[in-house]
């Protein structure tokens, strides 16, 4: 059973998860906020019970689905930009 957690603690954990780019472990949240692991676990459980879109991103990581989707799109766009740059460089060499 999770321990009681304040609205402020839930808000702090939610903010850390929302501002994060990439997975964020409970230990990292604890380091950034000074909250205990038990408090962080309870806050994440409360966010999930409220319907917040939090998913596990690996052992010890929580990540919002929207953030994960955004990061996937960023990676796709970076790969596309890299391919365009490589083609432009190849064309430039060909024309030189």
N, C-alpha and C positions, 0 to 999 in steps of 0.2 A: 504494500500500500504506500502511495506517495505521501510525503509530508506536506503540510500546508505551505503554500507559497503566496507571497503578496502580489498584488496587481503590479506594483513597481518592478518586482523581480521578474515577473512574466514579461513586462514591457522591455526590460533591459536585455533579456535573452532574445526576445523577438527582434529587437533592434540589431543585435549582434549578428543574428542569422540573416537579416534582411540586407545589412550593409556588406556582408562578406562576399568576396568574389572567390568562389571555390569552396570546397568543404571546410568546415570549421568544427574542430573537436570540442568536446566539453572541457578538456584541459585548457584549450586556447580561450574559450569563453571565460573560464575561471580566472585565467591569467589577466585577461583584459578588464574584467569586472570586479574581481575579488569575491565573487559568489562561490559557495561550496558546490561540489559535484552533485550532492543530493538535491540541492536547490535547483540546479540547472536541469537535472533529470525531471524533477517535479514540474518545472516551468514548461519544458518541452512536452511532457505528458498533458499538461493543461492546454497548451496551444493546440495539440492534436485533438483533444476532446472538444475544443471549440470549433473544429473544422478547418484550422489553418493547414495549408497544403505543405506539410513537412514530411519529407521522406528520408529514409536512411541512405546515405551515400557511401557507406562502408562502415567497418567497425569503428564505433565511437564518433561518427559524423552525422550531422543533420544538415539538410540542405533543402531549401524550398524548391518545389517543382518549377516555378516560374524562373528562378535563378538558374537552375540546371538547364532549362530550355534555352534561356538567353545565352548561357555559356556555350552551349552546343552550336547555336547560331553564330556566335562570335568565332568559334573555331572553324566553322564551315566557311565563313567569309574570309578569314585569314588565309585559309588554304586556297580559296579562289583568287585572292589578291596575289598570293605567291605565284600561282600558275600564270596569271596575267603578266606579272613582272618578268617572269622567266621567258615568256613568249616575246615580250617587248624587247628584252635584251638580246634574244636570239635574232629577231628581225633587224635590230640595230647592227649587230655583227654582220649579218648577211648583206646589209646595205652599205657597209663601210668598205 
